[in-house]
Amino acid sequence: MRTQDGAFAFSGYPVQCCDSFNMNDDTNYLSKEKFDELTAELEHLKTVRRREIAEQLEYARSLGDLSENAEYEEARNLQAATEDRIRNIETELSRARIIEHSKGNTVSLGSTVTIQKQGEKEDLTYEIVGSAEANMQEHKISHLSPLGSALMEKKKGETFTFETPKGAQKYKVVNIR
């Protein structure tokens, strides 16, 4: 559902949708899938997990002396870790902007880009995502990474260079989806 200022509101969190970005802000760019995943995890932690920990604490208290009660200490540590994760997710969601990738001929957040290093035949394909979703095993790179930022706004056929620890690397954009 859209609010008056054009934002979307999911699960009580106002969320902006975007097809452009500002690399200097603290916005947390997320795909709709990642946003939904975090929202579901938050709901689970606040309802199911908190109840389980409360039951563990109650059981541990029933064992008597809390000063030397390992079960109680473990439950308290688990409670602290859970509350920390809840705060972190709430912060991520409060700064979230949903990536709305519109197919075009330039690289933007949400694009899947195929590139080729100069002098090599092998193509590499990456999805450009927000930093919270970056995962090299899944070929998802952050728009803030050296490669991701160098790719932004590039067109098919365009060559670009970016700096790595091994020096400048030159690539060509082969395809954009």
C-alpha positions as CSV (number, residue, x, y, z in Angstrom):
1,M,0.0,0.0,0.0
2,R,1.4,3.5,-0.9
3,T,1.4,6.3,1.6
4,Q,0.8,10.0,0.7
5,D,4.5,10.6,0.0
6,G,4.7,7.8,-2.4
7,A,6.3,5.3,0.0
8,F,5.2,1.8,0.4
9,A,4.2,0.5,3.8
10,F,4.8,-3.2,4.6
11,S,4.2,-4.7,8.0
12,G,4.1,-1.3,9.6
13,Y,7.4,-0.1,8.1
14,P,7.3,2.7,5.5
15,V,9.4,1.6,2.6
16,Q,10.5,3.7,-0.4
17,C,10.6,2.0,-3.8
18,C,13.4,3.0,-6.0
19,D,14.8,2.8,-9.5
20,S,17.5,5.3,-8.8
21,F,19.9,5.6,-5.8
22,N,22.2,7.8,-3.9
23,M,25.4,6.1,-2.9
24,N,26.1,8.6,-0.1
25,D,23.0,8.0,2.0
26,D,22.4,5.3,4.6
27,T,19.4,3.7,2.8
28,N,19.3,0.0,2.9
29,Y,18.4,-1.2,-0.7
30,L,16.6,-4.5,-0.6
31,S,14.8,-6.7,-3.1
32,K,11.1,-7.3,-2.3
33,E,12.1,-11.0,-1.6
34,K,14.8,-9.9,1.0
35,F,12.4,-7.4,2.6
36,D,9.8,-10.1,3.0
37,E,12.4,-12.5,4.4
38,L,13.5,-10.0,7.0
39,T,9.9,-9.2,7.9
40,A,9.1,-12.9,8.4
41,E,12.2,-13.4,10.5
42,L,11.3,-10.4,12.7
43,E,7.8,-11.7,13.2
44,H,9.1,-15.2,14.1
45,L,11.6,-13.7,16.6
46,K,9.0,-11.4,18.2
47,T,6.4,-14.1,18.6
48,V,7.7,-17.7,18.6
49,R,11.3,-17.2,19.7
50,R,10.6,-14.8,22.5
51,R,8.0,-17.2,23.9
52,E,10.5,-20.1,23.7
53,I,13.1,-18.1,25.6
54,A,10.6,-17.0,28.2
55,E,9.8,-20.7,28.8
56,Q,13.5,-21.5,29.1
57,L,14.0,-18.7,31.6
58,E,11.1,-19.9,33.7
59,Y,12.4,-23.4,33.7
60,A,15.9,-22.3,34.7
61,R,14.5,-20.1,37.5
62,S,12.6,-23.1,38.8
63,L,15.9,-24.9,39.3
64,G,16.8,-22.7,42.2
65,D,20.0,-20.7,42.8
66,L,20.5,-18.4,39.8
67,S,24.1,-17.5,40.7
68,E,25.4,-20.9,39.6
69,N,22.7,-21.9,37.1
70,A,24.1,-22.6,33.7
71,E,20.7,-23.1,32.1
72,Y,19.6,-19.6,33.3
73,E,22.8,-18.0,32.1
74,E,22.5,-19.7,28.7
75,A,18.8,-18.5,28.4
76,R,19.8,-15.0,29.3
77,N,22.5,-14.9,26.7
78,L,20.1,-16.3,24.1
79,Q,17.6,-13.6,25.0
80,A,20.2,-10.9,24.6
81,A,21.2,-12.2,21.2
82,T,17.6,-12.5,20.1
83,E,16.8,-8.9,21.2
84,D,19.9,-7.7,19.4
85,R,18.9,-9.4,16.2
86,I,15.4,-7.9,16.5
87,R,16.9,-4.4,16.9
88,N,19.2,-5.0,13.9
89,I,16.3,-6.2,11.7
90,E,14.1,-3.3,12.8
91,T,16.9,-0.8,11.9
92,E,17.4,-2.5,8.5
93,L,13.7,-2.4,7.7
94,S,13.3,1.2,8.9
95,R,16.0,2.3,6.3
96,A,14.8,0.0,3.6
97,R,14.0,0.9,0.0
98,I,12.6,-1.7,-2.3
99,I,14.6,-2.1,-5.5
100,E,12.2,-1.7,-8.5
101,H,14.4,-2.6,-11.4
102,S,13.0,-1.5,-14.7
103,K,14.4,-3.2,-17.7
104,G,16.5,-0.8,-19.6
105,N,19.7,-0.4,-21.4
106,T,21.8,0.9,-18.5
107,V,23.0,-0.9,-15.4
108,S,21.1,-0.1,-12.2
109,L,20.2,-1.7,-8.9
110,G,18.4,-5.0,-9.7
111,S,20.1,-5.5,-13.0
112,T,21.7,-8.8,-14.0
113,V,24.9,-7.9,-15.9
114,T,27.2,-10.1,-18.0
115,I,30.7,-8.8,-18.3
116,Q,33.9,-10.0,-19.9
117,K,37.4,-9.1,-18.7
118,Q,39.6,-7.6,-21.5
119,G,41.8,-10.3,-23.0
120,E,39.7,-13.2,-21.7
121,K,36.9,-15.3,-23.3
122,E,35.0,-16.2,-20.1
123,D,31.8,-14.2,-19.3
124,L,30.9,-13.4,-15.7
125,T,27.3,-12.7,-14.7
126,Y,26.3,-10.7,-11.6
127,E,23.2,-9.3,-10.1
128,I,23.5,-5.7,-8.7
129,V,22.0,-5.6,-5.2
130,G,22.1,-3.5,-2.1
131,S,24.9,-4.2,0.4
132,A,22.7,-6.3,2.7
133,E,22.1,-8.9,0.0
134,A,25.6,-9.1,-1.5
135,N,26.8,-12.7,-1.8
136,M,29.6,-13.7,-4.1
137,Q,28.6,-17.4,-4.0
138,E,25.2,-16.4,-5.5
139,H,26.9,-13.9,-7.9
140,K,25.2,-10.9,-6.2
141,I,27.4,-7.9,-5.8
142,S,26.8,-4.7,-3.9
143,H,26.2,-1.5,-5.8
144,L,28.8,0.0,-3.4
145,S,31.5,-2.6,-4.1
146,P,34.3,-1.5,-6.5
147,L,33.0,-3.6,-9.3
148,G,29.3,-2.7,-8.6
149,S,29.9,1.0,-8.5
150,A,32.0,0.9,-11.7
151,L,29.1,-0.9,-13.4
152,M,26.4,1.5,-12.4
153,E,24.9,3.5,-15.3
154,K,27.0,1.6,-17.9
155,K,25.4,0.5,-21.2
156,K,25.7,-2.7,-23.2
157,G,29.0,-2.7,-25.2
158,E,30.6,-0.1,-22.9
159,T,34.0,-0.8,-21.5
160,F,35.0,0.3,-18.0
161,T,37.9,0.2,-15.6
162,F,38.0,-0.2,-11.8
163,E,40.7,-0.5,-9.2
164,T,41.5,-3.8,-7.4
165,P,44.4,-4.7,-5.1
166,K,46.1,-6.1,-8.2
167,G,45.7,-2.8,-10.1
168,A,43.3,-1.5,-12.7
169,Q,41.0,-4.1,-14.3
170,K,39.3,-3.4,-17.6
171,Y,36.0,-5.1,-18.5
172,K,33.3,-4.8,-21.2
173,V,29.5,-5.0,-20.5
174,V,28.2,-7.9,-22.7
175,N,24.6,-8.0,-21.6
176,I,22.1,-6.3,-19.2
177,R,18.9,-7.9,-18.1
